[in-house]
Amino acid sequence: MSDGSETVYLNGAYVPYEEARIPVEDRGTLFADGIYEVVRAYAGRLFELEAHLERLVQSAGEIRLNLPPVDELRAAVRGVLDRSGLADSSIYIQITRGFAGPRAHAVPQGIAPTVFVAARPVPRPDAAHVRDGAAAITVPDRRWHMCHVKSVGLLLNTLAKQAALDAGAQEALFVRDGVVTEGSATNCFAVFGGTVHTHPEGPHILSGITRQVLLALCADEGIPAREQPFLVSAMYGADEVFVTGTNTEVLPIRTVDGRPIGTGEPGPVARRLRAAMERRVRG
């Protein structure tokens, strides 16, 4: 809960958090009819903002959602960050189809979207998990076949994350037909014989911006990488497993379903890539 001093962006105006209001029958509330992005700022500098905006446009196109001009969204992100007083922050952008009157399934035409942007302190991974590795569990991937759309409809993701926490783990990894797709809020990577593997882009994963950055860092660092599916049974025998995300950055996984991965400690590839990521975001 905000103390009332926080300023957010809502539908073209900067307003105090406590005064931000939307109709109770906004389609985002009724149908999860909306999309979102999360952008990091490091020392006041927005990281990969253009890539996030590009993905936002792609998600909107997939669900036929009319967006305001991208220049307006870019300015809103910058404006909220500047007003927040936070050098390091996590900026949330949510756009729903808006309010169209009483609830009806049909997609309405000609209504204005609801645009909300807020800057928050960064929820950084626990330092001990970064140092020693985190625990993960696997869960069946029962989600829809449009995971490449960054939808606000995240019920199964939240249930997966809670299942991990209930099991004393930090992340849940989705498994579809025996194949590891991604994490509840991350992309998943496994290292086999020095080569990094991650699920290819497509309808069963969200192609994370940090995922894209990490693949580029692999190329820069001379680390072989393949966008290739891998089985959960193979992952148990991987040399390393790690997950990535905007707020997670690069997080080593030491155990999956209680089984140690590799030596049970963060491996050299994850450590090297995390260091490269830190240089990238701070440089």
C-alpha positions as CSV (number, residue, x, y, z in Angstrom):
1,M,0.0,0.0,0.0
2,S,1.3,3.4,-0.9
3,D,1.6,6.2,1.7
4,G,-0.2,8.5,-0.8
5,S,3.0,10.2,-1.9
6,E,3.6,7.9,-4.9
7,T,2.7,9.3,-8.3
8,V,1.4,7.0,-11.0
9,Y,0.3,7.5,-14.6
10,L,-3.3,6.8,-15.4
11,N,-4.9,7.5,-18.7
12,G,-2.9,10.5,-19.7
13,A,-2.4,12.1,-16.3
14,Y,0.0,11.8,-13.3
15,V,-2.0,11.3,-10.2
16,P,-1.3,10.3,-6.5
17,Y,-1.6,6.5,-6.1
18,E,-4.5,6.9,-3.6
19,E,-6.5,8.9,-6.2
20,A,-6.0,6.5,-9.1
21,R,-9.4,5.0,-10.1
22,I,-10.8,2.8,-12.9
23,P,-14.4,1.5,-13.4
24,V,-15.2,-1.7,-11.6
25,E,-16.3,-3.2,-14.9
26,D,-13.0,-2.5,-16.7
27,R,-12.4,-5.4,-19.0
28,G,-9.1,-6.0,-17.4
29,T,-10.9,-6.8,-14.1
30,L,-13.7,-8.8,-15.8
31,F,-11.8,-10.8,-18.4
32,A,-8.1,-10.3,-17.7
33,D,-8.4,-8.5,-21.1
34,G,-5.1,-6.7,-21.1
35,I,-1.3,-6.9,-21.3
36,Y,1.7,-5.6,-19.3
37,E,5.4,-5.1,-19.2
38,V,8.0,-4.7,-16.4
39,V,11.0,-2.5,-17.1
40,R,14.1,-2.1,-15.0
41,A,15.9,1.2,-14.3
42,Y,19.5,1.1,-13.1
43,A,20.9,4.3,-11.6
44,G,18.1,6.2,-13.3
45,R,18.7,4.6,-16.7
46,L,16.0,2.5,-18.4
47,F,17.3,-0.9,-19.4
48,E,16.1,-2.3,-22.8
49,L,13.0,0.0,-22.8
50,E,12.7,-0.1,-26.6
51,A,12.7,-3.9,-26.5
52,H,9.9,-3.9,-23.9
53,L,7.8,-1.4,-25.9
54,E,8.3,-3.5,-29.0
55,R,7.0,-6.6,-27.2
56,L,4.1,-4.6,-25.8
57,V,3.1,-3.7,-29.3
58,Q,3.4,-7.3,-30.4
59,S,1.2,-8.5,-27.5
60,A,-1.4,-5.8,-28.3
61,G,-1.4,-6.9,-32.0
62,E,-2.0,-10.6,-31.0
63,I,-5.2,-9.7,-29.0
64,R,-6.3,-6.8,-31.2
65,L,-5.9,-4.2,-28.5
66,N,-5.5,-0.6,-29.6
67,L,-2.5,1.1,-27.9
68,P,-1.9,4.8,-27.5
69,P,1.1,6.1,-29.4
70,V,4.4,4.5,-28.4
71,D,5.9,8.0,-27.8
72,E,3.2,8.6,-25.2
73,L,4.0,5.3,-23.4
74,R,7.7,6.0,-23.5
75,A,7.2,9.5,-22.0
76,A,4.9,8.0,-19.3
77,V,7.6,5.5,-18.2
78,R,10.2,8.3,-18.1
79,G,7.8,10.6,-16.3
80,V,6.9,8.1,-13.6
81,L,10.5,7.2,-13.0
82,D,11.5,10.8,-12.7
83,R,8.7,11.5,-10.2
84,S,9.4,8.4,-8.1
85,G,12.8,9.5,-6.8
86,L,14.0,5.9,-7.3
87,A,17.4,5.5,-9.0
88,D,16.9,1.7,-9.2
89,S,13.3,0.8,-9.8
90,S,10.9,-1.7,-11.4
91,I,8.4,0.0,-13.6
92,Y,5.1,-1.7,-14.3
93,I,3.1,-0.9,-17.4
94,Q,-0.5,-2.3,-17.8
95,I,-2.9,-1.6,-20.6
96,T,-6.3,-3.1,-20.7
97,R,-9.0,-2.9,-23.3
98,G,-10.9,-0.4,-21.0
99,F,-14.4,0.1,-19.9
100,A,-17.3,-0.7,-22.3
101,G,-20.3,-0.7,-20.0
102,P,-22.0,-3.7,-18.6
103,R,-20.2,-7.1,-18.9
104,A,-20.3,-8.7,-22.3
105,H,-18.0,-11.2,-23.9
106,A,-17.9,-9.6,-27.3
107,V,-14.8,-7.4,-27.9
108,P,-16.1,-3.8,-28.1
109,Q,-15.0,-1.4,-30.7
110,G,-14.0,2.2,-30.3
111,I,-13.3,2.3,-26.6
112,A,-10.3,3.9,-25.0
113,P,-7.8,1.5,-23.3
114,T,-6.9,1.9,-19.7
115,V,-3.2,2.8,-19.3
116,F,-1.5,2.5,-16.0
117,V,2.2,3.0,-15.2
118,A,3.9,2.8,-11.7
119,A,7.5,2.8,-10.5
120,R,8.3,0.6,-7.5
121,P,11.4,-0.4,-5.5
122,V,13.1,-3.4,-7.0
123,P,12.3,-6.8,-5.5
124,R,15.9,-8.1,-5.8
125,P,16.6,-11.9,-5.4
126,D,17.8,-12.9,-2.0
127,A,21.6,-12.5,-1.8
128,A,22.0,-16.0,-0.4
129,H,20.1,-17.5,-3.4
130,V,22.3,-15.6,-5.8
131,R,25.4,-16.8,-4.0
132,D,24.4,-20.4,-3.2
133,G,21.7,-21.1,-5.7
134,A,17.9,-21.3,-5.4
135,A,15.6,-24.3,-5.2
136,A,12.9,-25.0,-7.9
137,I,10.1,-27.5,-8.4
138,T,8.4,-28.7,-11.6
139,V,4.7,-28.3,-12.2
140,P,2.5,-29.4,-15.1
141,D,2.1,-26.6,-17.7
142,R,-1.7,-26.3,-18.1
143,R,-1.6,-22.8,-19.5
144,W,-3.1,-21.6,-22.7
145,H,-1.3,-21.8,-26.1
146,M,-0.5,-18.0,-26.3
147,C,2.2,-17.7,-23.7
148,H,4.1,-15.4,-26.1
149,V,1.5,-12.8,-25.3
150,K,2.4,-11.0,-22.0
151,S,-1.2,-11.2,-20.7
152,V,-2.3,-10.0,-17.3
153,G,-4.1,-13.4,-17.0
154,L,-1.6,-15.1,-14.8
155,L,-3.7,-17.3,-12.5
156,L,-1.8,-20.5,-13.3
157,N,1.6,-18.7,-13.0
158,T,0.6,-17.4,-9.5
159,L,-0.6,-20.9,-8.4
160,A,2.7,-22.3,-9.7
161,K,4.7,-19.8,-7.8
162,Q,2.7,-20.4,-4.6
163,A,3.3,-24.2,-5.0
164,A,7.0,-23.5,-5.1
165,L,6.9,-21.4,-2.0
166,D,4.7,-24.0,-0.2
167,A,7.4,-26.6,-1.1
168,G,10.2,-24.4,0.3
169,A,11.5,-23.5,-3.2
170,Q,11.8,-20.2,-4.9
171,E,10.6,-20.9,-8.5
172,A,8.4,-23.4,-10.3
173,L,9.3,-24.7,-13.7
174,F,6.5,-25.6,-16.1
175,V,6.7,-28.9,-17.9
176,R,4.5,-29.6,-21.0
177,D,4.6,-33.1,-22.5
178,G,7.8,-33.8,-20.7
179,V,9.5,-30.7,-22.0
180,V,10.6,-27.8,-19.7
181,T,9.1,-24.6,-21.1
182,E,9.8,-21.8,-18.6
183,G,9.4,-20.7,-15.1
184,S,6.4,-19.1,-13.4
185,A,8.0,-15.7,-13.8
186,T,11.2,-16.5,-15.6
187,N,12.8,-18.2,-18.6
188,C,14.7,-21.4,-17.9
189,F,18.2,-22.4,-19.1
190,A,20.2,-25.6,-18.7
191,V,23.8,-26.3,-19.4
192,F,24.8,-29.6,-21.0
193,G,28.5,-30.2,-21.7
194,G,29.3,-26.4,-21.7
195,T,26.4,-25.5,-24.1
196,V,23.5,-23.4,-22.9
197,H,20.0,-24.6,-23.9
198,T,16.7,-22.8,-23.6
199,H,13.3,-23.4,-25.1
200,P,12.8,-21.8,-28.5
201,E,10.5,-18.9,-29.0
202,G,6.9,-19.8,-29.8
203,P,3.4,-20.0,-28.2
204,H,4.5,-22.0,-25.2
205,I,6.9,-19.4,-23.7
206,L,7.2,-15.7,-23.2
207,S,10.4,-14.6,-24.9
208,G,11.8,-12.6,-22.1
209,I,13.8,-9.5,-22.7
210,T,16.5,-10.7,-20.3
211,R,16.4,-14.1,-22.1
212,Q,17.3,-12.2,-25.4
213,V,20.0,-10.2,-23.6
214,L,21.5,-13.4,-22.1
215,L,21.6,-15.1,-25.5
216,A,23.5,-12.1,-26.8
217,L,25.8,-12.2,-23.8
218,C,26.5,-15.9,-24.6
219,A,27.7,-14.9,-28.0
220,D,29.8,-12.1,-26.6
221,E,31.4,-14.4,-24.1
222,G,32.0,-17.2,-26.5
223,I,29.6,-19.6,-24.7
224,P,27.8,-22.0,-27.1
225,A,24.0,-21.5,-26.9
226,R,21.1,-23.3,-28.5
227,E,17.4,-22.5,-28.6
228,Q,16.4,-26.1,-28.3
229,P,13.8,-27.9,-26.1
230,F,15.1,-30.2,-23.3
231,L,13.2,-32.8,-21.3
232,V,12.7,-32.6,-17.6
233,S,14.5,-36.0,-17.3
234,A,17.5,-34.5,-19.0
235,M,17.4,-31.3,-16.9
236,Y,17.9,-33.4,-13.7
237,G,21.2,-34.5,-15.2
238,A,22.3,-31.1,-16.4
239,D,25.6,-29.5,-15.4
240,E,23.8,-26.3,-14.5
241,V,20.3,-24.8,-14.4
242,F,19.5,-21.1,-14.1
243,V,16.6,-18.8,-14.7
244,T,16.4,-15.2,-15.9
245,G,13.9,-12.3,-15.7
246,T,13.7,-8.6,-15.6
247,N,13.9,-8.5,-11.8
248,T,15.5,-11.9,-11.3
249,E,18.4,-11.1,-13.7
250,V,20.4,-14.4,-13.6
251,L,19.5,-16.8,-10.8
252,P,21.3,-20.1,-10.4
253,I,19.2,-23.2,-9.5
254,R,20.9,-25.6,-7.2
255,T,18.1,-28.2,-6.8
256,V,15.0,-29.2,-8.9
257,D,12.4,-31.3,-7.2
258,G,14.9,-31.9,-4.4
259,R,17.5,-33.3,-6.7
260,P,20.9,-31.5,-6.8
261,I,21.8,-30.0,-10.2
262,G,25.4,-30.7,-11.1
263,T,27.5,-30.1,-8.0
264,G,24.5,-28.6,-6.1
265,E,26.2,-25.2,-6.3
266,P,26.1,-22.3,-8.9
267,G,28.2,-23.4,-11.9
268,P,30.8,-21.5,-13.8
269,V,28.5,-20.6,-16.8
270,A,25.8,-19.1,-14.6
271,R,28.4,-17.1,-12.6
272,R,30.1,-15.9,-15.7
273,L,26.8,-14.8,-17.3
274,R,25.6,-13.1,-14.1
275,A,28.9,-11.1,-14.0
276,A,28.4,-10.2,-17.7
277,M,24.9,-9.1,-17.0
278,E,26.0,-6.9,-14.1
279,R,28.5,-5.3,-16.4
280,R,25.9,-4.7,-19.0
281,V,23.3,-3.1,-16.8
282,R,25.7,-1.0,-14.9
283,G,27.9,-0.1,-17.9
